[in-house]
Amino acid sequence: MSALHRLGTLFYVISPNSSTFQHVEEVPNYTNQAVPLFITFLALEWIVTWFDGEKRIRHNDFITSIMHGVLYEVIGVVIRSFTLCGYGWLYERRLVDPDWSSPVTWWVAAIGVDFGYYWFHRATHEINLMWANHQVHHSSEEYNLSTALRQSTLQQYFSFGFYQPLALLGVPLPALLVHLQFNLLFQFWIHTEVVKNCGPLEWVLNTPSHHRVHHGSNKWCLDKNYAGVFILWDRIFGTFQAERDDEKIAYGLVDQPQSFNVVWLQFYYLREVFRKACSMTTWVDTLKALFYGPGWFPGTPRLGDPDALPDTTPPRVKYDPQLPLWQEIYVLGHFLVILLIHQTWITKISTFSWLAALLFMGFVFLSAGIIGAMYDGWWWAPLVEAARCIAYIAYARSMPVTGLAVLDTILIAYFAISTLLWTSQSIAVVKASIKAAKLD
């Protein structure tokens, strides 16, 4: 696939003839093919914003967002999604039977997928149990292209039923898989403050301006602009809100979590949802706590009382912990190593046994979590990091990781040095704990 063709997939500017397939196995992995473009645009945005101190990208937030994207891809590959279960059965009973190769089928799939995405996305904001998974995408207090990669590992499994009706309209599964990817890829470029306004396109398409509103925690931004590609859905169904010139947007959640721990951010709100449900006095209210809006409480409307919410307005102090320079360099180094291992293994994971795949997933999750734990200052981080490095060496001594002997040797040496470093740090932590216990 040419670079121009890949660029077209990122902006949904693609020919139906070149993206129509008869069989599922023919459908390209457009998302994986777009990774070099992601990296290119991330670098370009970083350079552009570097000269704007107010919008300069914070590396701790940037790394956190990228690691969310890594976990999302790992879960998506290791655990097969059941979100399209029953699609083939419904397609066999389709109400209309268009030609799979017709451009009409392509456009029906494109519009249908986007319509389904609008309602799925809206549901993730209006159903508390679904919001528990989607909230992580809104957890960044910054708004840049890396925010697009801050995806929930479990959200995709709640989309069951939103796209199945397209089977009855005669949309074949390969067409659905193509447009699910295009719809997702289109939403990458709208996560930026670099692009201000897109002129007449603002009336029809979802743009950075519209999506900035969606990511705002200001009261006037909440529950607005759910669109994926066509902002027309929001205009039709009453959820549209234009960006204001007189008020800056405060990005993030209304109740902003103070953490960069990727694993914790992925799952912490699930605990809050079930804690809220268990606090209800009737089973009806328990169900409402799960399936009504996040702001719902007994005596309020389905989505809660908007007047009871705090009005978040900038400037809001951002969570921005700093590490010593040596530790920042260490985190950056291992962040790059994780990306290398992830990209190396993800291409051959289909050949892994279930045990190997689970070990790979566990290692990536542990690596992502420990980076955030270092930023958050969790006391056990040195001990876990030492154990992680030892585990890598134990595996890599007998099994190739990258397939390149020289690079594998370098990585073993790198992890060995890291083990010595964090073992000494762990001993210091243990000594400090013993000393504190004696003083008590």
C-alpha positions in Angstrom: 0.0 0.0 0.0 1.4 3.4 -1.0 2.0 6.2 1.5 -0.7 8.3 -0.2 -3.2 5.5 0.1 -2.4 5.0 3.8 -2.9 8.8 4.3 -6.2 8.5 2.6 -7.4 5.9 5.1 -6.6 8.2 7.9 -8.9 10.9 6.6 -11.6 8.6 5.1 -10.5 9.8 1.6 -10.4 6.4 0.0 -11.8 4.9 -3.2 -14.6 2.4 -2.7 -13.1 0.2 -5.5 -9.8 -0.1 -3.6 -11.4 -0.8 -0.2 -14.1 -3.3 -1.2 -13.6 -7.0 -0.4 -15.6 -10.2 -0.8 -14.0 -12.2 1.9 -13.1 -11.3 5.5 -9.5 -12.6 5.2 -8.9 -10.1 2.4 -9.6 -7.1 4.6 -6.3 -5.3 5.4 -5.4 -4.3 8.9 -5.7 -0.6 8.1 -5.1 0.4 11.8 -1.8 -1.4 12.0 -0.7 0.0 8.6 -1.5 3.5 9.9 1.0 3.3 12.8 3.9 5.0 10.9 1.4 7.9 10.1 0.5 8.1 13.8 4.1 8.4 14.7 4.7 11.0 12.0 1.8 13.2 13.0 2.6 12.9 16.7 6.1 14.1 16.0 4.9 17.0 13.8 2.4 18.1 16.5 5.1 17.9 19.2 7.4 20.2 17.1 4.6 22.7 16.3 3.5 22.9 20.0 7.0 23.1 21.3 7.1 26.8 20.4 3.8 27.4 22.2 4.5 27.2 25.9 0.8 27.1 26.8 0.1 24.2 24.6 3.4 22.3 25.0 2.9 18.6 25.3 3.8 17.2 28.7 5.8 14.0 28.4 4.3 12.3 31.4 0.8 12.7 30.0 2.0 11.8 26.5 3.6 8.5 27.6 0.5 7.6 29.6 -1.7 8.1 26.6 0.5 6.0 24.3 0.6 3.2 26.9 -3.2 3.2 26.9 -3.1 2.6 23.2 -0.6 -0.3 23.6 -2.9 -2.0 26.1 -5.9 -1.5 23.9 -4.2 -3.2 21.0 -2.9 -6.1 23.1 -6.3 -6.9 24.5 -7.9 -6.6 21.1 -5.4 -9.2 19.7 -5.2 -11.6 22.6 -8.9 -11.8 23.4 -11.2 -12.2 20.4 -14.1 -9.8 20.4 -17.6 -11.1 20.5 -19.1 -7.7 19.5 -20.1 -8.9 16.1 -21.5 -12.2 17.3 -24.6 -13.2 15.3 -23.7 -10.8 12.4 -23.4 -13.7 9.9 -26.7 -15.2 11.0 -28.5 -11.9 10.5 -26.8 -11.4 7.1 -28.2 -14.7 5.9 -31.7 -13.3 6.7 -31.0 -9.8 5.2 -34.0 -7.8 4.0 -32.2 -6.5 0.9 -29.5 -8.1 -1.1 -27.2 -5.5 -2.7 -24.1 -6.5 -4.7 -21.2 -6.7 -2.3 -18.9 -4.9 -4.9 -21.3 -2.0 -5.5 -20.3 1.5 -4.4 -23.8 1.8 -3.0 -23.0 -1.0 -0.5 -19.8 0.8 0.4 -21.6 4.0 1.2 -24.4 2.3 3.1 -21.7 0.6 5.2 -19.9 3.9 5.8 -23.0 5.9 6.8 -24.5 2.9 8.8 -21.3 2.4 10.8 -21.1 6.1 11.7 -24.8 6.1 12.7 -24.2 3.0 14.9 -21.1 4.7 16.4 -23.0 7.8 17.3 -25.5 5.8 19.4 -22.8 3.6 20.8 -20.7 6.6 21.8 -23.7 8.3 23.3 -24.5 5.2 25.3 -21.0 5.1 26.8 -21.8 8.5 28.3 -25.3 7.9 29.3 -25.0 4.4 30.9 -22.9 4.4 34.0 -21.5 0.8 33.5 -20.4 1.7 30.0 -19.0 5.1 31.1 -16.9 3.2 33.6 -14.9 1.9 30.6 -15.1 5.0 28.3 -14.0 7.5 31.0 -10.4 6.6 30.5 -10.5 8.3 27.0 -11.5 11.5 28.8 -8.9 11.2 31.6 -6.2 13.3 30.0 -6.0 17.0 31.0 -4.3 17.7 27.7 -5.8 17.6 24.2 -3.4 16.4 21.5 -3.1 13.6 19.0 -1.8 11.2 21.7 -5.2 11.6 23.5 -6.8 9.7 20.6 -4.7 6.6 21.6 -6.0 6.8 25.2 -8.6 4.0 24.6 -10.4 1.7 27.0 -9.4 -2.0 26.8 -13.0 -3.1 27.6 -15.2 -0.6 25.9 -15.2 -2.4 22.6 -17.0 -5.4 24.2 -20.0 -3.2 25.1 -20.7 -2.3 21.4 -22.5 -5.6 20.9 -25.8 -4.9 19.1 -25.0 -1.5 17.7 -23.8 -2.7 14.4 -25.7 -6.0 13.9 -28.7 -4.2 12.3 -26.5 -3.4 9.3 -26.5 -7.1 8.4 -30.3 -6.9 7.7 -29.6 -4.1 5.3 -27.3 -6.3 3.3 -23.9 -4.9 4.5 -21.5 -7.9 4.2 -19.1 -8.5 7.1 -16.0 -7.5 5.1 -17.5 -4.1 4.4 -18.4 -3.6 8.1 -14.8 -4.5 9.2 -13.4 -2.0 6.6 -15.5 0.9 7.8 -15.1 0.2 11.5 -11.4 0.7 10.9 -11.9 3.8 8.8 -14.3 5.3 11.3 -11.7 4.8 14.1 -8.8 6.1 12.0 -10.7 9.3 11.1 -11.1 10.1 14.8 -7.3 10.3 15.2 -6.7 13.7 13.6 -9.6 15.5 15.3 -7.7 15.2 18.7 -5.6 18.4 18.3 -5.6 22.1 19.1 -3.3 22.8 16.2 -6.2 22.9 13.7 -8.6 25.7 14.7 -11.5 25.8 12.2 -12.3 23.8 9.0 -14.7 26.3 7.4 -17.8 24.9 5.7 -16.8 21.3 6.7 -17.7 22.2 10.3 -21.4 21.9 9.2 -21.1 18.3 8.1 -18.0 16.6 9.5 -16.7 16.1 13.0 -13.7 18.3 13.3 -11.1 19.2 16.0 -13.2 22.2 17.0 -16.3 20.0 17.6 -14.4 17.3 19.4 -12.6 19.7 21.7 -16.0 20.5 23.1 -16.7 16.8 23.6 -13.5 16.4 25.7 -14.2 19.5 27.9 -15.3 19.2 31.5 -16.9 22.7 31.4 -20.6 22.4 32.2 -21.6 23.6 28.7 -19.4 20.8 27.1 -20.8 17.8 28.9 -22.7 15.2 26.9 -22.2 17.0 23.6 -20.8 16.1 20.1 -20.8 12.3 20.1 -20.2 12.0 16.3 -17.5 9.9 14.8 -17.3 11.2 11.2 -20.6 13.1 10.5 -21.5 15.9 13.0 -24.9 15.8 11.4 -26.1 13.2 13.8 -25.5 15.6 16.8 -27.3 18.4 14.9 -30.3 16.0 14.2 -30.6 14.5 17.6 -30.0 17.6 19.7 -26.5 16.9 21.2 -24.5 19.5 19.2 -22.6 22.3 20.8 -20.3 24.7 19.0 -16.9 25.7 20.4 -17.0 29.1 22.2 -14.7 31.9 21.5 -15.3 33.5 24.9 -14.4 30.6 27.2 -11.4 28.2 27.2 -12.0 24.5 27.6 -10.8 22.6 30.6 -10.0 19.1 29.4 -10.3 16.0 31.5 -13.0 14.6 33.8 -15.2 16.6 36.1 -13.8 14.7 39.0 -10.3 14.4 37.7 -8.3 11.4 38.9 -4.8 12.2 40.2 -2.8 9.4 38.6 -0.7 8.4 35.6 -1.0 4.7 36.4 -2.4 3.3 33.1 -3.8 0.1 34.6 -5.4 1.8 37.5 -7.0 4.5 35.2 -8.4 1.7 33.0 -10.4 0.0 35.8 -10.7 2.2 38.9 -14.1 3.6 38.0 -15.6 0.2 37.7 -15.1 -0.1 41.5 -16.8 3.2 42.0 -19.8 2.1 39.9 -20.3 -1.1 41.9 -19.7 0.7 45.1 -22.5 3.2 44.2 -24.8 0.3 43.2 -24.2 -1.5 46.5 -25.0 1.6 48.5 -28.6 1.8 47.1 -31.4 0.7 49.4 -33.7 -0.9 46.7 -32.9 -3.3 43.9 -34.5 -0.8 41.5 -32.1 1.9 42.5 -29.2 -0.6 42.3 -30.1 -1.3 38.7 -30.5 2.5 38.0 -27.0 3.1 39.5 -25.6 0.7 36.8 -27.7 1.6 33.8 -28.7 5.3 34.3 -26.2 8.2 33.8 -23.0 8.7 35.8 -24.6 11.7 37.5 -27.8 10.0 38.5 -28.8 9.7 42.2 -32.2 8.8 43.7 -34.7 11.6 43.0 -32.9 13.0 40.0 -33.6 12.6 36.2 -32.1 9.6 34.3 -28.9 11.5 33.5 -28.7 13.3 36.8 -29.2 16.9 37.8 -26.9 19.1 35.6 -27.2 22.0 38.0 -25.7 19.9 40.8 -22.4 19.4 38.8 -19.5 21.7 39.6 -18.7 24.1 36.7 -15.1 23.4 35.7 -13.5 26.4 34.2 -9.8 27.0 33.4 -7.3 27.6 34.7 -7.4 24.3 36.6 -4.3 23.0 38.3 -3.1 19.9 36.4 -1.7 16.8 37.9 1.9 17.0 36.9 4.3 15.0 39.1 8.0 15.3 38.2 10.7 12.7 38.5 14.5 13.2 39.0 16.3 13.6 35.6 17.9 10.1 35.9 14.5 8.5 36.5 12.9 10.4 33.6 15.6 9.1 31.3 15.0 5.6 32.7 11.3 5.8 32.1 11.8 7.0 28.5 14.2 4.2 27.8 11.9 1.5 29.0 8.9 3.1 27.4 10.7 2.8 24.0 11.7 -0.8 24.8 8.1 -1.7 25.6 7.0 -0.2 22.2 9.7 -2.2 20.5 8.7 -5.5 22.2 5.0 -4.8 21.6 5.5 -4.1 17.9 7.7 -7.2 17.5 5.4 -9.6 19.3 2.1 -8.3 18.1 3.0 -9.3 14.5 3.5 -12.9 15.5 1.1 -13.4 18.4 -1.1 -15.6 16.3 1.6 -18.2 16.5 1.8 -18.0 20.3 0.2 -20.6 22.6 -2.4 -19.3 25.0 0.1 -19.4 27.9 2.7 -17.4 25.9 0.0 -14.9 24.8 -1.1 -14.4 28.4 2.5 -14.0 29.6 3.0 -11.3 26.9 -0.2 -9.5 27.9 0.8 -9.7 31.6 4.3 -8.3 30.9 2.9 -5.4 28.9 0.2 -4.6 31.5 2.8 -4.7 34.3 5.2 -2.5 32.3 2.5 0.0 31.6 1.4 0.1 35.2 4.9 0.4 36.7 5.7 3.5 34.6 2.6 5.3 36.0 3.4 4.0 39.5 6.8 5.7 39.3 5.2 9.0 38.3 2.6 8.6 41.1 5.3 7.9 43.7 3.9 4.5 44.8 6.3 3.1 47.4 6.3 -0.4 46.0 7.3 0.7 42.5 11.1 -0.1 42.9 10.4 -3.6 44.1 8.0 -4.4 41.3 10.3 -2.9 38.7 13.2 -5.0 39.9 10.9 -8.1 39.7 9.8 -7.2 36.2 13.3 -6.8 35.0 14.3 -10.2 36.5 11.3 -11.8 34.9 12.3 -10.5 31.5 15.9 -11.8 31.9 14.6 -15.2 32.9 12.5 -15.4 29.8 14.9 -13.8 27.3 17.8 -16.0 28.3 16.2 -19.1 26.8 13.7 -17.5 24.3 14.4 -15.0 21.5 12.4 -11.8 21.9 13.1 -9.7 18.8 14.7 -12.4 16.7 17.9 -10.4 16.3 20.6 -12.0 18.3 22.6 -8.8 18.8 19.6 -6.8 19.8 18.4 -9.5 22.2 21.8 -9.5 23.9 21.7 -5.7 24.3 18.2 -5.9 25.8 19.3 -8.6 28.3 22.2 -6.4 29.4 19.9 -3.4 29.6 17.5 -5.2 31.8 20.4 -6.6 33.9 21.6 -3.1 34.6 18.0 -2.0 35.4 17.7 -5.0 37.8 20.8 -3.9 39.8 19.6 -0.3 39.9 16.1 -1.1 41.2 17.4 -3.8 43.6 19.5 -1.2 45.3 16.5 1.2 45.3 14.3 -1.6 46.8 16.8 -2.3 49.6 16.7 1.5 50.4 12.9 1.4 50.5 12.8 -1.7 52.8 15.4 -0.1 55.1 13.4 3.1 55.3 10.2 1.1 56.1 12.0 -0.8 58.9 13.4 2.4 60.3 10.0 4.1 60.2 8.4 1.1 61.9 11.0 1.2 64.7 10.4 4.9 65.3 6.7 4.2 65.6 
